[in-house]
Amino acid sequence: MSIGSPDSTVGVEEHPASAEPVRTAATPHGKSPSRIAFDRLRKDKVAVICASIVLFFVLVAILAPLLAKLEGQDISTFNTQQIDEFGYPTIGITPDHWFGIEPKTGRDNFARWVYGARPSLIIAFLATVVGTAIGVVMGLLAGFLGGWVDRVISWLIDFVLSLPFLLFAIALVPIVESLRGGSFNLTPEDQANIRFYVLIFVLAFFGWAGLARIIRGEVLSLREREFVLAAKAIGVPTYQVLFKELLPNLVAPIVISASLAVPAYVTAEAGLSFLGVGLVEPKPSWGQTIAVATNWYKADPLYLWLPVIGITALVLALALLGDAIRDAFDPKTRR
Amino acid sequence: MLYFVARRLVSALSVVLATLIATFALFFIAPTDPAAAICGERNCTQQRYEEITKNLHLDRPKVEQFADYTIGIFVGRDFTTSGVTQHCAAPCLGFSFKNDRPVTELIGSRFPVTLSLVLGYAVLVLTIGVFVGSMAAKRRGSLGDRALMTSTLVVSSVPYYIVALMVALYLTIVYPILPRGEWTPPSENFGKFIAGLLTPWLVLGVYNCTSYARYSRGSMVETLSEDYIRTARAKGLSDRVVTYKHALRSGLIPVVTIFGLDIAGSLGGAIFTERIFDLPGLGQLVLDSLNNYDLPVIMGTVLVASVIIVAMNFLVDIGYSLIDPRVRLS
């Protein structure tokens, strides 16, 4: 995988076996590898469809307040007058409540659904950014500096990868809460906010190690190349060699790993919320709604299916898009 | 070889030690008041609070507490609750003041459930996954292969818990095609034991088969293009012998690596499966403990799960180096 910006592709053409001869003939000279990958992606029908689905959810999340206002409802009004004595909603889909109302509380389903897209996307995105940044820096340092730095970081990677992720995530929640004086001393809003940051922290903490290992391996082979030697020989400072010379050559593995991390994090966030260790009331979240809705799935299937469809469509689109991105950047893995 | 094993063992032990220190730090140093956290906020009397403080020596330095905990793992220790002294035999992973039982005992009582779940799953995933994968590799590029690979990609992109939940709700309750998940010890009623685990096995197995099929297909495609396969074909060996005897044996090595880690991870609690199908395994134990803030149990389970993963990692490495001598050199 030798992909880099035009000024640092010395030696790439020396391995014609790994390149695609047809492709090089078809693409005009001077296109950057990222550009080539993007062009490939645009021709991939599955990728385009998935990207539009993802875009749809991003728009829903951004425009959630507007959409809720358009419907005329909000996420926290209890419409108890429309709930019967057993907690079942007495109304279905109405012009006032586009997706009906929640059993027991009577809150508006549509408003909670559009707001529910927010935590999934924000947490997944932030965790990816943080995890990727840490992974890249750690991988660069370990691969380039070598010696004891490499040994310490490699050991850390092994350590993190051998921790049981789900169990640790579950264990961290009560710990962090007890640090803040226990869940009983917190207001629901405080608790929900703490959970939000704990989730990002946990996902990023377990997410960086895999990428760091890949980056380290890539850097180990790159640092022996002529352009790095040349940079070192003319006295370029280490951080500049790392971030100006090496980093552009690592775009492909970074983009691939990040695009596969996002769906994994959306899945993990909703899964943890489903288990009761993720987001809590009053923050609307799909995973938590699914957990509650399993008690009502016979009487009110729509209540269960809304978040189920939301998560499934979002994760499926993100995962297939990630797969297409990997194929575009690294044609050798193509099926 | 001996050097390789020794080096691997040292690094595995260092990871176990680090996990022990990390979990201890997490549970006993991070909370400002571990006794209150262990005692819980509901029904925590002053007497119980003091009992816990005394029992865990929380008034003494942290290093001493850690030494106590570590020694307890190897030789056991005593706990006094409500005036009764209970011995927590080695390997003692702490004491659950909520259940009035040593943590090891609680984990031991739940482990058979998780183990049965994982064993059945392992059989399913290895047989079906590898079979489908190698069939697809043999017919590479055909319509069937492409349809299969696309469908496995789509299935494995849907979150696992959604699939499991939908099957549990709709195929076992609304339309009772499959038996409902429940736990019956095999010694009590073997038929009920199988019936209760059948649906969880199938869901876990079929869902994860998709990734195993893709791994084994990829590895088989590579192996089938090797020179020695061509040699075997040229010798006039039958297609079946070439595929299943020559290619599959080396094609399976990477699959076995992933398999080992996957099984180790699941043994620490197949949390979603246990929660959705209501099986009282390790994962369920952790979730229950979370609900009543039973920190010693969570800590013990985390430790056990980490040790299982590290041990399996070690075994996979050793096994790998036995099969493929090139590994030892790196």
Chai-1 contact restraints between the chains, C-beta under 6 A:
chainA,res_idxA,chainB,res_idxB,connection_type,confidence,min_distance_angstrom,max_distance_angstrom,comment,restraint_id
A,F159,B,V15,contact,1.0,0.0,6.0,A-B,restraint_1
A,F159,B,A18,contact,1.0,0.0,6.0,A-B,restraint_2
A,S162,B,V15,contact,1.0,0.0,6.0,A-B,restraint_3
A,S162,B,I309,contact,1.0,0.0,6.0,A-B,restraint_4
A,S162,B,V310,contact,1.0,0.0,6.0,A-B,restraint_5
A,L163,B,S306,contact,1.0,0.0,6.0,A-B,restraint_6
A,P164,B,G268,contact,1.0,0.0,6.0,A-B,restraint_7
A,P164,B,A305,contact,1.0,0.0,6.0,A-B,restraint_8
A,L166,B,I271,contact,1.0,0.0,6.0,A-B,restraint_9
A,L167,B,G268,contact,1.0,0.0,6.0,A-B,restraint_10
A,L167,B,V302,contact,1.0,0.0,6.0,A-B,restraint_11
A,L167,B,A305,contact,1.0,0.0,6.0,A-B,restraint_12
A,I170,B,V286,contact,1.0,0.0,6.0,A-B,restraint_13
A,I170,B,L290,contact,1.0,0.0,6.0,A-B,restraint_14
A,A171,B,I298,contact,1.0,0.0,6.0,A-B,restraint_15
A,A171,B,V302,contact,1.0,0.0,6.0,A-B,restraint_16
A,P174,B,Y293,contact,1.0,0.0,6.0,A-B,restraint_17
A,I175,B,L26,contact,1.0,0.0,6.0,A-B,restraint_18
A,I175,B,A30,contact,1.0,0.0,6.0,A-B,restraint_19
A,S178,B,P31,contact,1.0,0.0,6.0,A-B,restraint_20
A,S178,B,A37,contact,1.0,0.0,6.0,A-B,restraint_21
A,G182,B,E41,contact,1.0,0.0,6.0,A-B,restraint_22
A,F184,B,E41,contact,1.0,0.0,6.0,A-B,restraint_23
A,T267,B,P159,contact,1.0,0.0,6.0,A-B,restraint_24
A,G271,B,Y161,contact,1.0,0.0,6.0,A-B,restraint_25
A,Y297,B,L169,contact,1.0,0.0,6.0,A-B,restraint_26
A,V308,B,I162,contact,1.0,0.0,6.0,A-B,restraint_27
A,T312,B,V158,contact,1.0,0.0,6.0,A-B,restraint_28
A,T312,B,I162,contact,1.0,0.0,6.0,A-B,restraint_29
A,V315,B,P159,contact,1.0,0.0,6.0,A-B,restraint_30
A,L316,B,S157,contact,1.0,0.0,6.0,A-B,restraint_31
A,L316,B,V158,contact,1.0,0.0,6.0,A-B,restraint_32
A,A319,B,S157,contact,1.0,0.0,6.0,A-B,restraint_33
A,R335,B,M149,contact,1.0,0.0,6.0,A-B,restraint_34
